[in-house]
Structures are given as C-alpha cells and as structure tokens.
Amino acid sequence: MDEQQGDVNRRLEDLEMRIEEMRSGLEQHGAIDDRLRQEWEGMLRQHADIRRRLREGKAEGTEAGETLAQDIDVLRHAFFRWVARVDERFKPPGRS
C-alpha cells in the first residue's frame, strides 16, 4: 500500500469511527426518526462505496487517490452537517 492509499485509508477509518460513535449515541437515546435514518443510511452507502473503491485498488495513482480523498472530504462534510442538524434539533429549549 503506497503512502497516499494509506492516508486515504486512515482518513476513511477515522470517519468510520466518528460515524459509529454518533450512531451508537443517537440510537441509545432513540433520537433518529425516519428522515434522519434515511439520510444516515445514504451516508453509510457512500462510505461503503468509498471503502469498496479503496479495496479494489482504485486509489492507485495520484489522480485516483485524490478523487477518493475528495470523496471522503465531501462525505465528512455531509456527516458533520448532519450531526449539527441533529444537535440543533435535540438541543433543550432556551439553550444556544
């Protein structure tokens, strides 16, 4: 595994860990409704697709590796926006 592929893999694993931590916490509190669950499942499909492409060696070469890295950044951004919306939705009234 070259250095770029290793970096992409580490970033994907970090994102996977964050996603799992959030999922676990929200499910414990019963805080995910159908709409949020559908968005969640879409993010998990994107993550699985990136993981599959990485395993298939599609991160070889600079351009391919950069594409996967960008896809991870897009998914990471979508995940953190989703978390912010969930946090805002379940924030106790009167708290900013």
Secondary structure, DSSP 8 states (H G I E B T S, - for coil): --HHHHHHHHHHHHHHHHHHHHHHHHHHTT---HHHHHHHHHHHHHHHHHHHHHHTTTT-SHHHHHHHHHHHHHHHHHHHHHHHHHHHHTS-TT--
